[in-house]
Amino acid sequence: MDKLSDFIPHGYLTKLLNFWIVVSLSANFASTLHDLILQWELKFLELRAVRLILKGPFFYSSSTTCPCEMNQQQTSSCSKQDPSPLSMNDFWVEVEHIKQTQDSDGEENNCSEPSTPEEGEAEEDWLQDTGLSPLIGNQTTEEENVILLTTLTRTQTMAVQKRLDSYSRSLRKRTKHSARDVRDVFDKTKTRISDCLTDGNGIFKSAPPTVNGKTSKSSNSLDKVSETLNTFYTDVAYSEQAAVGLNIENRMVWQPETLPNIEIQKGRLGVTRVSDLSPLDMKQVPALALIEVTALFDILDLELKRNKTPKCKATENKLFGVMLNNLLEYDQKRFPHTPTPIPLILQEIMKCLEKKGLDVQGILRIPGSQTRIKSLKQCLEQRFYDGLFGWDDVNPHDASGLLKLFLRELPTPLLTAEYLPAFTAVQKITDLKQRIQALNLLTLVLPEPNRQTLKALLGFLRKVASHEKSNLMSLWNISTIIAPNLFLYRGNNSKNPEGGEKLQAEGVAGVVMTMVHYQDLLWTVPTFLVSQVRKLNENSSKRYGFGDRRIRNFLRKIHTDKEKNEKNHTEASKHVKVGCSLFLKETLHVELNEGLKAKDVLQQFRKQVTQHLWQWVNSAALMKCNGSFEFPNLDLYEVGGNISERCLDPNTYLVDLQNVNPTGEWVIKPRPPVSHIS
């Protein structure tokens, strides 16, 4: 096989045999034999790719060409679906095409290769990113980040302690003198974190599992999590669910052939999306999510590897090969009145594909003309921001080539060089719900530009999959093609030390498939994380030094105080005021009861406005020609108290919300505009 791959060009072999078949045989038999030859050639290409991977870096050197590039006849053949529903042929053809594109491009990557942190350095970086770096320092000054410790669950505390112990061991190895033990952070007592958070019997007193923002008093709430098979629970920390062995009897093993529908559980506090929280509150979520995903990986016996962030050089390009942050800054400067969460160039490419590419057979699979794509790239760099570039004449396959080129040429991958190994490791999680949980947390850890761009991309891929009958692109086909463009990027020339590249390829394709199919669950901020954010906000004014024994007293009293607060606010006020100054001259009075939801308040507001139309409505409502009024999209928000601002789910029970946030206010206001892509 090695000799053949060195001397026989694949495209030439296909051409020769196609010519002989068409001349010599009948149409039906010729078609059958042609398909067999094409399958043999794709299998030949896959084996050749694996052989070259084993010899060196994943992006290998080659002088042969991809069969899909040879001519229009072979392009039409590549647009056919493979007879095997889970074939990896598309993956290896895409890898070969990526290599050829990079070889012909001749451009060097502007970023250094990602490297693995040294022993102890990974733990130090982890503590830094989670806001717990003072634990390994000599600080005796007051640090508000210590409050984070009071919000941790049992499994999260174990994850923090594990990193502290690992850092302490590595520090002793690197230093000849006796290193300061991490347990010294609690001064003379030298108490471990777990000692501060447990009672004498070893029972954890720090932030036990919460349900709808309230502390769970028994294990009944945990037992309920396993009752429904197709329900995704976010009230209890994912790591706690895994630690107590929930869903063992009702486990849903991940199988790409059958992806069941999974709906998120709507508790009495409703569902919180990423877009529902204010930037100030969302700023605290990544650190909490990182601690939780680390705890989950520990429970599942997986290693959470993180690469160092590579250093990137400045580039003269304006669109391709530019950091996402810089792209958004360019967009903002050129169009200051049209803020967008994702780069404008990516929006326009996907808009072009949505307009005339969703029904094209083999879209994303068939590569466009490399000559045209290179020319389009140059024209976009020169004319895009001037508004002189026209998309009407762009071939859909060329547009899909631009999309994949944009993803590959990002200086750092869309999933970030730091967390790409963690996303890759998700393929080892066989339980479907736990796989979604891990992806949910990793998505929350991503920087805002990367998360928003990923959301737009996954939304577009779902639209492509919804047109499978016309474009012949199943979700698996799409995943196998997009996976190399997300997980194999310029600068990632590291060799897989464990081997098994074919299984690795199938694994990352499965990860992409899971992300596309269950993407709505990825943008959810779990209820237990929202509860931790509330706790951080409640204690933000309390600062304690790591060497101060007041921290120990505070940690022991925190749950006693919480129980007192819950007792004081058990009986909610029967009437509350809802602010709506944008529409009404006075506040809206609402009578609370057990069944009152946020959507009921909005309905009452619209009814009251309609009754007192001429007195209370201002220009915020739009009058129709028939005399009726059309209101903008309105939502009910909770503002202040233990949350900065949160848009309420329409099904939020307001009595429960008042118990969780008794000092917060409720305000009705228009929903902020959302980009057409997201």
Secondary structure, DSSP 8 states (H G I E B T S, - for coil): -HHHHHH--HHHHHHHHHHHHHHHS-HHHHHHHHHHHHHHHHHHHHHHHHHHHHHS-SS-------GGGS-HHHHHHHTS--SSTT--HHHHHHHHHHHHHHHHH----SB-------TTHHHHHHHHHTT-GGGGS---SEEGGGGGGGG--HHHHHHHHHHHHHHHHHHHHH-SS----GGGGGGGG---HHHHTB-TTS-B-SS--EETTEE--STHHHHHTTT-TTEE--SS-HHHHHHTTTTSTT--B--TT-----EE---TT---BGGGB-HHHHTTHHHHHHHHHHHHHHHTT----------B---S-SSTT--HHHHHHHHHHH-TTS--SS-HHHHHHHHHHHHHTTTSTTTTTS---HHHHHHHHHHHHHHGGGT----TT--HHHHHHHHHHHHHTSSS-TT-TTTHHHHHHGGG--BHHHHHHHHHHHHHHS-HHHHHHHHHHHHHHHHHHHTHHHH---HHHHHHHHHHHHHS-TT-----TT--HHHHHHHHHHHHHHHHHTHHHHTB--HHHHHHHHHHHHTTT--EETT-THHHHHHHHHHHHHHHHHHHTSS--SEEEEE-TTT-SS-EEEE--TT-BHHHHHHHHHHHHHHTHHHH--TTSEE-TTS-EE---EEEEEEETTEEEEE--TT-BHHHHHHH-TT-EEEEEE-----S--
